[in-house]
Amino acid sequence: MTTANMRRMTPYMFLAPAAAFMIVGLLYPVAYMIYASFLDWNPSQLIGEADWINLRNYVSLLQDASFRESTVVTLKFSSIVVTTEMVVGVGLALLLDRQIRGISVLRTIFILPMMIAPIVVGLMWRYMYHPSVGIFNRTLKDWGLEPIPWLSDSGWALTSIIIADIWQWTPFIFILALAALQSLPRSALEAARIDGASGWQQIIHIKLPLMMPVLVVTLLLRLIDSFKVLEVILVMTNGGPGLSTEILSLRIARTASEFRELGVAAAMSNYLLLLLLALTIIMFVYNKIVEAREAAVRQAAEEA
């Protein structure tokens, strides 16, 4: 092999281990899951012993009221937590993007919840929601109010889990939004100040448009992660009361472990994968549009 060919092949040689790892660690399990979704498979069988049933698992899921309810719960949970976390996280980043005394301590405090293991978060909030000794109901009693059935009532259970998730993952949005703020071109902000733009005008017309590519990626990451929440809900409610807090990830786990229907669980996983892929494609297309607009804003700011 000539020196020129060696130079051309060198990048691919360095990429080969990573590519092999991706094929073995990602593509093979996904292909295995897709194949299993066409089988009538249970844990007592080897996968080669399971019967091939074509699309029966997928058709049965579309007719399953419990699966449809879990899908609705997942969409409701994800939309509420992601929207709230984006608003609060970006708001905190805008509020703390300044030089004030003790700001480093405040930033450290804000990111502490996301450092706690999900199992611990679930246990902690479960104890705080306890009907008699939990801090919330004890406080309500001290104020002369009736206690709230946080985890035992289907109307309150999902709200309780949403509050816990917002508490834990708003810092993730805060960190990325703050990093995006601190990387903004100072020339654009200075030009806006010279032109007499108020603080709100700078936020709406300068900061948020320039931050949008980072915010879109942050939104996508958090949205995907919200569809896969498992440990906190498992510890706090185990999907109850009834199916009021059973999201798709928990439904998949229960179908595989409790109901022993591995083929059906694989089909559910594929439905969830398709849903996440659709959301990812939509967000990436939107991100391209936002990047084009952001480039135009930067160019206009530089020309000014």
N, C-alpha and C positions, 0 to 999 in steps of 0.2 A: 504494500500500500504506500502510495506516495505521500510526501509531507502535506501537500495541499488537501488530499483526501482525509488525512488524519485530522487536520484542522477543522474540516467540515464535519467530521464525525464526532469530534470531542464534545460539543454541547449535548448531542444525543446520548453519548456514553454517560455523561453526568446525570442526565434525566432518566436513564433506564431504571435505576433502582427505585426512584419515586414512582415511575410508571408501573413497574411490577407490583409495588406495594398497593397502588390504587386498584389495579386489576384484581389482586388477590383479596384485598381488604374491603373493597367497595362493590365492584361489578359482580364478583362471584356470589356474595350474599344476596344481592338484589335479584340476580338471575335465579338463584335457588328459591327465593321467596315467590317469584313469579311462577315458577314451575310448580311449587307446592300449592299455589292457589287453585290449580286445576285438579287437585286430588281430594279424595275422601280419606283424609289422613288423621290418625290419632296417635298419641304418644306410645301406645303399645305396639306400633308397627314400625318397621324400617320404611324409609320413604319409597324404596323400590317395591314394597309389598302393597302400597296404597293403590286404590282403584282410581283410574282416570275418569273424571266426570265432566269434562269440558267446562262450560260456563255456569254450572249449577250453583256453585258457591256465590258467584257474583249476582245471579238472578235472585237467589234466596235472600241475600242481604238487602236488595232493593225492596223486597216485600216484607222485611223485618221492621216492625214498628220500633223496637228497642234500638236498633241501629240508627234509624232515622232520628230518634229522639237524642241519641248521643251526638249525632252530627250537629243537630240544632244547638245543643248545649255547648259543643266545642266552638261553633261559630260565634255564639253569644259571648262566651267567656273570652275568646281571643279578641274580638272586636272591642269589647269594653276595656280590657286590661291594656291593650296596646295603645288605644286612643288616649286613655288617661295617663299612661306612663309617658307617652310622647309629649303631651301638653305640660305635665308637671316637670318632667326631666328637662325639657328645653327651657321652660320658665325659670327653673332653678339655675340653669347654666347662664342665662341672660342676667339673672339677679346677682350671681356671684362672680361674674366676669369683671371684676374691678379690684382695686387695691384698697382693702380695708383691714383694720386690725383683727387678727385671729382668723383670717380667711382660710389659711392652710388647715387649721383645726376643723373648721366647718366642713371643708371639702372631705377631710378624712372621715368625719362622722357620717356624712351622707353616703359614702361608699361601703360602710361596714355591713349593711344587710346582705349585699350580694356575695359577701365572703363566707356567709354561713351556709352549711350544708342543707340541702332541701329537706332531708329527714328531720333535722333539728328545727328548721323553720316550721314544719308541720306540727311537731310536738309542742313547740313553744306557743303557737297560735291556738292549738287545740286546748291547752291548759288555760290560756287567757280567755277563751270562749266558754269555759266550763260553766254550766248553768248556775252553780251555787258558790263555788270558790274562785271562779275566774274574775280577773280584775275589772272587766267591763260590766258584768252584772252586779258586782259588789259596789262599783261606783254608782250605777243606776239606783241601787237600793239606798245608798247614802243620800242621794238626791231626792229620794221619795218617789222614784219611778218604778214601773214594773220591769222585771227582768225580761230579756229577749232570748228566745230559743235559737241561738245563733246557728248551731249545727244540727238541731233536731227538727227544724221546720224547713220544708222544701222551699218556701219563699225566701228564707234568710240564708240558707246554706250556701247557695251559689254566691250571694253577696259577700258572705264571710270569706270565702276562698279568694274572691276577686280582691278584697282588701289586703289579704296576706300576700298575694302575688304582686300587687302594686307596691307594697312596702318593700318587698325583696328586690324587685327588678327595675324600679325607677332609677336607682343609682347607675345602672348600665347605660340608660339613655343620657343621664346627666354627664357621665364621663365623656362619652363620644361627642355630645353636643358642645361641651366645654372645650374639648380639643379642637373641634371645628371652629369655634369662635376665636380661639387664640391663634389660629393659623390664617385668619382673614387678612387680606392685604390692607395695611394701615393707610395706604394712599387713598383708597376708596372712602374709608371712614373720615379721613382728614378732609377730603374734598367735600363730603356731605356736611361736615361741621362748618367749613368755610362758607358753604352756600346757605347756611342758616337752618339746616334740617334739625328738627327736634329729636329727642331720644326715641319716641315712638316711630317717627318717620325713618330714622336710621335702622331700627329693628325691622320694620315692615318692608322697606324698599332696598335696603343694603344688606343687612346681616342675614336675614332669613333666606333671600334668594341665593346668596353666596354659600350658605350652609346647606342648601337643599340637597346636593348630591350625597353628602355625608348622612343627612337625615333620612334620605330614601333608603340607603343601604342599612342604616340602623333600624329603620322600621321593618325592613325585610327580615333581618336577623332576628329581631324580637318576635315578629309574627310567626316565623317558622318555629322558634323555640316555644311559643305559647301553645302551639298545637301538640307539643310533645310533653307537656307538664304531666307528671305522674306521681312523684313521691309525696309532694305536699298534699294533694287530694287524697291519695291512698291513706295517708296517716290521719288526716283530719276527718274525712267522711266515708272513705272507701266507696265513693260514688253515690252515697245516699244523701238524704232519705229517698227511697225509691231509686229513680234514675236522675234525680235533679242535678247532681254534680258529676255524673259519669261522662267524662269526655272520651274521645275516640281512643286515645292511648291507653286509658284504663280499661275500656271495653275490649280492646285487643288483648291486653294482658290477661283479663279474666276469661276470655274465650279460649285462650291457649292453655291456661293453667287450671281453671276451675271446670270449664265445660269440656276440656280435652278435645277441642275441634281445631287442629292445627291448620287444616286447609282453609277453613272459614277465617281464622285469624290472619292467615297470609293474604286472603282476598281483602279483608279490611285494611291491612297494611298497604296494599296496592291502591285502594281507594284514597287513603290518606296521602300516599305518595303523589298520586295524580293531582290531588287538590293543592298540595304544596308546590308542585311543579307549575301548575297554572298560575298560582299567585306569584311565584318567582319570575315567570316570563312577563307577566303584567308589570311587575315592579321594575324589571330591567328595562323594558320598553319605556316606561315612564321616566326612569333615571336617565336614559339617553336624551329624552326630550328636555329634561331639566338641565342636563349638562350643557346642551346647546344654548339654552337660555342664559345659563350662568356665564358661559363664555362671552356671550353678547354683552352682558352686564359688565364683565371685567374689561372688555375692550372699550366700552363707552366710558367707564371710569378712568381708564388710562388716557383716553383722548381728552377728557375734561381736565 
